[in-house]
Amino acid sequence: MYELKFNEKICEKCKSIDCLMKCQYMDLGLDEAREEWKKLIRGDDSRVLGDCATCYACEEYCPNKNHPFYMIVERQEEKKAWPVPIPLTEQQLLVMRPRGRIKPQKLRAPVVNMCAFPMLQGTIRGKLFEGASTFGGYDVFCNIMWLHFARNSTIRERLPKMIDNIRNNYLKESGVDEFICFHDECYGTYTHLAPAFGIEVPFKPIHLFEYLTRKLDALKKQIRPLNEKVAYQRPCSNRLVPETQHWVDDIFARIGAERVKRQYDRENALCCAGTIQAQQKDELADDVQKRNIDDMAAAGAKYCVFNCPACFFTMKDLVAERGIIPILMSELCHIALGE
């Protein structure tokens, strides 16, 4: 069984306890945070197990890269402190299970992994994705979402099989060893989560925003600057790969979009609250979404830009009700290219 690479001694020496002190969903003093973290390390009951919003942010907050969020999820599963009601979890595990009906397909570069969102492959179009091929479905699903459900065991079980499916049915016979990740979750899975659990990744994932940046450079003479203000809704999974954040600014600079300055952005970003709703913490979810969207509106954003489809589906109607246009990053780029 694949094991989490977590070093208890590193946490014992930590003085800041940033993983809990910076949390936006729990209000803890330093002494309390230190004591609760000690409980987690010992495997004791802790309020963190029930209060965690599963937003991944403590993975970014940890100055020692010691995987505090993955450890919290480990403890939730060990203690059966399920963040989401069991019937809903079991339903989702069944719906998103691998089907075993994967069909080998010869691909041509650039290759885009749609993961669990093949219904959105219509966005892979135009000048940005000319000549691209795609694959997707539950037999290649990255499975990182089970972090929200305290099911690291499911990730350990399913992810290696998904990796083999991708390599053996799509990449190997196509002579391709890399693909573009349609959203952050796949990229975060293969570059951060898999190494943390000792799972080998035999291909190169490319972040969608890195790819878009390169394509926009190649197409720069065709870009019509938008001259619009935009808010960026940072997805939970991007907390695993904060080094990719600069590509958001790089893309906006290339298409003439202004990333508005607001309270809930970058390291201080709020999640879409979809998982908080699944936890049936409705008042907290409503509060998080209201503060987040109020912040966008106060900053004068015309667009709210998403990378994660789940965030998009969770927030699009709420954002639109405030007169802000919800849009995927690639679609915003299409507009700048006149498509």
N, C-alpha and C positions, 0 to 999 in steps of 0.2 A: 504494500500500500504506500502511496506517495505521502510523505510527511511534510508538514509546514516547517520552514526554516525560521525558527523563532528562538532568540537567545534571552532567557530570563535574566541573566546577569547584566545585560545591557540595560534593561528596564530598572533593575535594582539600583543602578548607579545614576539614573536620570533624575535631575533636580527640577526640571521645568514641568514635567508631565504634560507636555503640549498636546498629546493625543486627546486628553480630556479637558484641559484648561481652555483650549481653543474651540471646543465643540460648541456649535450654535444651537444645539437642541437639549443640552444639559447644562445647568448652572451649578458649578462646583467651585468651592474654595480650594486652594492648593493642598491643604492638609487632607481634606476630604477626598480630593482627586487621587492623592498618593495612596490613601488607605484603600479606596475602591480598586485601584490598579493592583495593589498587593493581593487583594481578594481574588481578582481575576487570575493572577499568576498562580496562586495556590489552588485554584479550582473551586473556590468557595462561592456562595451566592453573593451577588453584587447588584446594586440598583442599575448599574450600567447594562446588564443583560436585558432588562425590561425597558429601559429608557432609550436605548440606542435606536436612532432613526435609520440605521444602515445606509448612511449617505457616503461611505467610503472615505470621508475627508480626513480622518485621523491617519490614514496611510500617507497623506501628503504632509500633515502636521508633524509627524514624527521626525525629529532631526537625525535620528540614528538609522532610519530605514529598517526598522525591526519588525515591520508588519503587525502593528497593533490591531488593525481592523480585522485582519484574517484571524488573529488570535481570539478576538471577541466572538467572532462567528463560530470558531471552534468550541468555545466555552458554552455558547448558546445551544449548540447541538448536543454537547455532552450533558448539559443540565436540563435538556428538553425545554429550554426557555424560548419557545417558538415565537418569533416576532410577528408572524402572520398566522391567523387561525388555521389549524390543521386541515379542515375540509378544503379551504381555498388552496393551500399548499399542495395537497394531494391532487386536486383537480389540475393545477398548473403542471405538476410533474407528469401527469398523464397526457395532457394536451401537447406538451413540448418534448415528449419523448422521441428518441430516434425511431424512425419507421422501418429501417432496414430495406428500403426500396430504392436506394441510391443507384443511379445509372451513370456509368463512366461517360465522360464527355471530353472531347479534345478542345482545348481552349487556345486562344491567341492573345498575346499581350496587347494592351494592358488588361489584366484580369482583375475583376472586382468581386470580392466576397460579400454577398448580400446578407449572409448569415440567416437570421430568422425573418428577414424582411424582403423576400423575393417579390412581394406584391408591389414594392417600390422600385423595381428595376426600370420602370419608365423614366426615372430621374437620371438614369445613365444614358445620356443622349447628347446630341449636339457636338459642338466643336471641342468641348472639354473631354469627351469620352469617345471620340471618333475611333472606330475600329475595335472598341473594347468588347470583351466577352464577360459573362457573369456566371456565377453559380451560387446556390443558396438552398435553404431548407433545413428542417430539423435534424437531418443526418449530418449536417456540418455546423450545427448551432454551437457557439462558443461556450454556452452554459454558465457564464459568469453571473448571470442574474440570480442564481441560487444563493449567492451571498446575502441577498435581501431576505431569504427564507431560512437562514441558518442551516444550509444544507451543503457544507463543504464536502461531505461524503458523496453527494451526487456529482459534484464537479470532479472529484477524484475518479469516480467511476466512468463518467461519460466523456470527459474532455480528451483523454488519450485516444478513445475510439474515434472521436470527431477529427482529431489530427491525422490519424491513419486514413480516414475516409477522404480527407482533402488531398493528402499526398498521393494515395493510390488510385483514386478515381478521377482526379482533375489535373494535378500538377505533373506527376511522373511521366505519363505518356505524352503530355503536351510539351515536354521539355521546358517547363516553366518552374522556377523555384521561388517566386515571390507573387504577392497579390496585394491589391489595395483594399484596406478595411473600410467598408461602407460607413461604419461609425466607431466611436471610441471603444465600445465594449470589446470588440474583437482585438483591436490593437492592444488594449490594456491586458487582455487575457494572455496573448502570446508573448508580450514583452515584459510583463510584470508578474501576473498571477502564476503562470506556468513555471517560471524559474523559482518563484517562492515556494512551490510545492515539489520542485525537482522533476517536473514534467518536461521532457525534451521536445523542442519545436524544430523540425527539420526544414523549415522554409522561412522566408523573410517577409514579415508583414510590413506594409507601408501605410502610414497614416493618410487618410483621405486629404487632410489639409496640406500635408507636404506635397502630395500629388497635385492638388489644385494650384498651389503656389507655383510649381514648375510649369504647369500648363498656362497659367495666366502670364507668366514671363514670356512664354513662346508666342502667346496671342496678344501681347501688349498693344500692338498697333490697332487692334480691333476693339479695344475696351473703350466704352463710353462711361466716364466717371459718373457714379450715382449721385454724389453730393447729398447724401442722406445720412441721418443719424440712426444708428442701430444699437440695440442691446443684444448681448450674447448670453444665452442660457447655457451655462456650463453643465454638462452631465456628470453624474456621480462617478462614472468610470474614468473621467479625465483626471480625477484625483490620484489615480494610479500612475499617470504619466504627465505630470505638470510641465515637464520639459517640452511638451508639444504646444503649450499655450501661445508661444510667440507666433505660431503660424496663423492664429486668428488675427492678430494685429497685422501680420504680413499680407494676408489676403485683403483685409479691409483697406490697407494702404494702396494696394494695386487696383482696387475697383472704385476708389474714391468714396469709401464709406467711413463715417466717423464713429468709432466705438465710444458711446457716451460714458462719461464718468458717473458712476453710481455706487451706492453703498454695498450692494450685494453682487459683487462681481469678483473675478479672479479668485484669490485665496478665500475671500469672504462670501463666495457664491452660495446661494440657497438652492437646494434641490427642487425638482418639479413638484414634490410632495406626493407623487403617485404611490410610492411605497409606504408613505405614512398613512395614506388612505387605506391601503391594503391591510395595515396594522389596526385599522378601525379607530385611529386617533383623529377623528374628524375635526375637532376644534383646532388642534395643532396644524393639521393639513391646511385648513382654511386660512389660518393666520399666516403660515409660511407663504402660501400663494398670494395672499393679499399684499403682504409686505414686499414681496418680490415684484409683483406687477405694478404696484403703486410706485415703486422705485424706478421702474422703466418709464412709466408715464411722466413722472416728475422730471426725469432727465430729457424728456422730449423725443424719445425714440419713435421713429416711424416704423421700423421693423424690429421684430424679435427673431433672432437667428438661432436655429437649432442644429445640432449634429445628431443627437440621439432621437430616433423615431419615437421611442416610448415617451420621452419628454414632450415631443411635438404633439402627439395624440392626447397627452394629459392636459396640456396647457393651451392648445391652439384656440379653443373657443373662448376661454377666459381672457386671453390676450386680445383676441379680435373684438370682444365686447368693450374693451377700453380704447378701441380705435387704433390699435397697433397690429401690423400685419405679421402673422406668424409665417416663417419661411425656413426651409432647409438651406444650409450654407451653399450647397452646389446650385440650388435654384437662384439664389441671389447673384451668384457669379454668372449664371445664364443671362439674367437681366442685363448685367453690365456688358455682356457680349452681344446684346441686341437680339437675344433668342427668347 
